[in-house]
Amino acid sequence: MTAMGLDDKLQNTGEDLKGKAKEAAGKARGDESQEAEGKADQSKADIKKAGENVKDAFKK
């Protein structure tokens, strides 16, 4: 795995965790907008992770 690939995976994981935290904070406050924003952040991270997995599959 290249350093660039590792950096991308770490950023995706960070974005996913940020989304989970944002979603949890929104739930705790009853802020549906923030909760939805957190879910959207998680979805973006999931899509990026899937793209990385495809790239990794073609490298093998």
C-alpha positions in Angstrom: 0.0 0.0 0.0 1.4 3.4 -0.9 1.5 6.3 1.4 -1.1 8.1 -0.7 -3.5 5.2 -0.4 -2.9 5.1 3.4 -3.5 8.8 3.7 -6.8 8.5 1.7 -8.0 5.7 4.0 -7.1 7.6 7.1 -9.0 10.7 5.8 -12.0 8.5 4.9 -12.0 7.0 8.4 -11.7 10.5 10.0 -14.6 11.7 7.9 -16.7 8.7 8.9 -15.9 9.3 12.6 -16.7 13.0 12.3 -20.0 12.1 10.7 -20.8 9.7 13.5 -20.0 12.3 16.1 -22.1 14.9 14.3 -25.0 12.5 14.0 -24.8 11.6 17.7 -24.6 15.3 18.7 -27.7 16.0 16.6 -29.6 13.2 18.1 -28.7 14.3 21.6 -29.8 17.9 20.9 -32.9 16.9 18.9 -31.3 18.7 15.9 -32.5 16.7 12.9 -30.5 18.9 10.5 -27.2 18.2 12.2 -28.1 14.5 12.5 -28.8 14.3 8.7 -25.6 16.2 8.0 -23.7 13.6 10.1 -25.3 10.7 8.1 -24.4 12.5 4.9 -20.8 12.8 6.0 -20.8 9.0 6.8 -22.3 8.2 3.4 -19.6 10.3 1.6 -16.9 8.4 3.5 -18.5 5.1 2.7 -18.5 5.9 -1.0 -14.8 7.0 -0.9 -13.9 3.8 1.0 -15.7 1.7 -1.7 -13.6 3.5 -4.3 -10.4 2.8 -2.5 -11.4 -0.9 -2.2 -11.9 -1.0 -6.0 -8.5 0.6 -6.6 -6.9 -1.9 -4.2 -8.6 -4.8 -6.0 -7.1 -3.8 -9.3 -3.7 -3.4 -7.8 -3.6 -7.1 -6.9 
